[in-house]
Amino acid sequence: MNKLTRHQAELLLPAVIDDEASDQEKSAFFEYLKYDRELEREYYSTLQIKRLLNEHLPKKPAPEYLKNKILRQIEEEREKDKLTQDGDPVIMHKKASSEKGSWDVLLKSGFRYMAAAAVILMITLMIVQLLERSTGLNNQEMFVIENISAQHFAGAGGKLLEPHFSTNSPEEAEQYLLNHHGLNMTIPHLKGADFAGIVLADFHNGMEVPLLEYVQNEIDENIFIFAINLSQLQNVNSMKREDNAAESCTTQTDYFVNNIDGIHVVSWLWEDNWYSAVSNHNGHDLAALVEPLNAD
């Protein structure tokens, strides 16, 4: 897929947030975010809104009369769209339906849908402002480590990155981090996975942290672990650990799993370092590979 334009990335944002975009579209979207800090902030702000709504406004089933009204409205809008399209309306409608996930469908979204989305966004922002006042949240934009970890993994398509320091030895990697970067970190041993090396990744907005890479050759899977020194994190006012994870992980064997739009991120604390692991595995299955986390 070609590099996205700003307009294409904006159109994709809701689909990525709701996990409705294809893997190819997600990869292109996250690649674009590397060069557009403004849209990246909008992406994380929207994620925060979704999280707040999920936490404070639990879903409830809509009444039948409302469901029927919405379905009738959708059908009316579809009929209007058919009349405005060139060629046979039935054929064009079937063609559009068969192209789900393609750029043509995304780029042909009508102004009516954009207007409706704007209204929904306005209502959502009003709700979030009320929630912030009621929950004591401040106005400073905060980025969550677990969300960023999931973004990096999705942006790489789950594939290994070229390491800055390539080694199969966790002990050699520990020595490298200490000698060259002054970081005293334990490199986790993962059962059934081979250590592949270290990428010094731009984790977010110029903050560089070690990305530990692992490969499971037998099942063709890769695992990312971001290792963040807590002393370094204290100097970054706009970034934090996920609240539930930070509260839950206090001993050497504790861990916490965050489900971020279908991607499981496993967090734990060892000494003065915070680990954020992400892969295609279920989070508890991934935690079971890490010694000595208590995944029983």
Residue pairs with C-beta under 8 A, 6 or more apart in sequence:
1 24
1 25
1 27
1 28
2 28
3 28
3 31
3 32
4 12
4 28
4 29
4 31
4 32
6 36
6 39
8 103
8 106
8 107
9 29
9 32
9 33
9 36
9 39
10 39
11 106
11 107
11 109
12 21
12 25
12 28
12 29
12 106
13 29
13 39
13 42
13 43
13 46
14 20
14 117
15 21
15 25
15 106
16 25
16 26
16 29
16 43
16 261
17 43
17 46
17 47
17 50
17 261
18 261
19 261
19 262
21 29
21 101
22 101
23 157
25 101
26 154
26 155
27 154
27 155
27 156
27 157
30 151
30 152
30 154
30 155
31 155
32 39
33 39
33 40
33 43
33 151
33 155
34 155
37 205
41 141
44 141
44 143
44 144
44 147
45 141
47 147
47 260
48 142
49 124
49 125
49 128
52 128
52 131
53 124
53 127
53 128
56 131
56 135
57 127
62 70
77 112
78 93
81 93
81 110
82 89
82 90
82 92
82 93
83 89
85 92
85 93
86 92
96 104
96 105
96 108
99 105
131 137
132 138
132 139
140 237
140 238
141 238
142 238
142 239
142 240
143 204
143 205
143 238
143 239
143 240
144 239
144 240
144 241
144 242
145 226
145 228
145 233
145 239
145 240
145 241
145 242
145 267
145 274
145 276
146 241
146 242
146 245
146 258
146 260
146 265
146 267
146 276
147 242
147 260
148 203
148 204
148 239
149 224
149 226
149 265
149 276
149 277
149 278
150 260
150 261
150 263
150 265
150 278
152 201
152 203
152 211
152 224
152 226
152 278
153 224
153 263
153 278
153 279
154 263
156 224
158 221
158 222
158 279
158 280
159 222
160 196
160 213
160 215
160 222
161 199
161 201
161 211
161 213
162 199
163 196
163 197
163 198
163 199
163 213
164 197
164 198
164 199
164 200
165 173
165 176
165 197
165 198
166 196
166 197
167 173
167 176
167 195
167 197
167 198
168 194
168 195
168 196
169 195
170 187
170 188
170 189
170 195
171 187
173 187
173 195
173 197
173 198
173 212
174 185
174 186
174 187
176 198
177 183
177 184
177 185
177 198
177 210
178 184
178 185
181 200
181 210
183 210
183 227
183 229
184 271
184 272
185 210
185 227
185 229
185 273
186 270
186 271
186 273
187 195
187 212
187 227
188 212
188 225
188 275
188 277
188 290
188 291
189 290
189 291
190 214
190 223
190 289
190 290
190 291
191 288
191 289
191 291
192 216
192 218
192 289
193 214
193 215
193 216
193 223
193 289
194 214
194 215
194 216
194 217
195 212
195 213
195 214
196 213
196 214
196 215
197 213
198 210
198 211
198 212
198 213
199 210
199 211
199 213
200 208
200 209
200 210
200 211
201 208
201 209
201 210
201 211
201 226
202 208
203 209
203 211
203 226
203 228
204 239
205 238
207 232
207 236
207 239
209 226
209 227
209 228
209 229
209 232
210 226
210 227
211 224
211 225
211 226
212 224
212 225
212 226
212 227
213 222
213 223
213 224
213 225
214 222
214 223
214 224
214 225
215 221
215 222
215 223
216 222
216 223
221 279
221 280
221 281
222 279
223 277
223 278
223 279
223 281
223 286
223 289
224 277
224 278
224 279
225 275
225 276
225 277
225 278
226 275
226 276
226 277
227 273
227 274
227 275
228 273
228 274
228 275
228 276
229 272
229 273
229 274
230 272
230 273
230 274
231 272
233 239
233 240
233 241
233 274
240 246
241 267
241 274
242 256
242 258
242 267
244 256
244 258
245 256
245 258
245 267
248 254
248 255
248 256
249 255
249 256
249 267
249 268
249 269
250 269
252 270
252 292
253 292
253 293
253 294
254 268
254 269
254 293
254 294
255 266
255 267
255 268
255 287
255 290
255 293
255 294
255 295
256 266
256 267
256 268
257 264
257 265
257 266
257 267
257 283
257 284
257 287
258 264
258 265
258 267
258 283
259 283
263 278
264 278
264 279
264 281
264 282
264 283
264 286
265 276
265 277
265 278
265 283
266 275
266 276
266 277
266 278
266 283
266 286
266 287
266 290
267 274
267 275
267 276
267 277
268 274
268 275
268 287
268 290
268 293
269 275
277 286
277 287
277 290
279 286
281 289
284 295
287 293
287 295
288 295
